[in-house]
Amino acid sequence: MISDQIIEFAQQATRYANDRTDAEGYNWDLIRDEHFANLVAQYEREQCAKLCEQQDEQNTQYRYDYRRGVLDCADAIRQRGNQ
């Protein structure tokens, strides 16, 4: 992850927290920090899933069940964000 991405995530998290200032008893810092952490985690999951897919693309000589397992792994990594 490069600094430009970190800055963009921080800006997105700030905007997200600003949009929730109407809630009574809100904690702006907590809302911003949680959203920032979620954005970073989502980015990292996607990078890991892409590594799995690259393994599939680079190893086309392997059997279908191996390659299907690699792609299933990529899908499982992405699904962790939906839990």
N, C-alpha and C positions, 0 to 999 in steps of 0.2 A: 504494500500500500504506500502510495507516495503522499507527500505533504498536501498537494492540491486536493486529493481525495479526502483527507482528514479535515481540511478546512471546509470543503463542501458539505461533509457530514455534519460538522459543527454548526454551520449556517442553517442547514435543514432542521437540525434539532432545536436551534434557537427559534426558528419560525414556528415549528410545531408547538413549542412551549408557549410562545406568544399567543397562539391561536386558542389556548386553553386557559386564559387568564380570567374568564368569567366564572369559573367554578369556585364556589365558596370553600375556603380552607385549602386551596391548592398550594403546592410547593413547587414553584417555578424551576428551581435548580434541580430538583428530583425528576420532574417531568422531562426537562431538557437532557439530563444525564442518562436517564433510562432510554430515551429515544436515540441518543447518540450511540449508546452501547448496542441497541438493537440494529442500527444501521451498520455498524462495524461487524457485528456477528453475521448479519445477512450477507455482507460482502465477502467475508471469509468463507462462509459455507459455499457460496457460489464459486469461489476460486478453487476450493477443494473438489467440488463436483466437476469442474472443468478439467482438473488433473485426471480424474477418473476417465472422463470421456476421451482425453488425449491418449490414455493407455489403450483404450479400445481402438482408436484410429491408428496407433502406431503398431499394434499387434494383430493385424488382420489375419495372420496365419494361424492363430489359436482357434480352438474349437468354439462352436457357438455358445455352449454353456458357460465357458470362461468369460467370453465377451458379454454375454447377457448378465452375468454376475457383476461385471465392472459397471455396466450401465444401471443395474439395479442399485448398486452402491451409490452412484451419483444421484439417483432419484431419492434414495433414503436420506442422503445428506441434505438435499434441498427441503425435504419434508420436515426436517427437524425445526425449521423456522415456523412451521404451522402448528406446533404442539403447544 
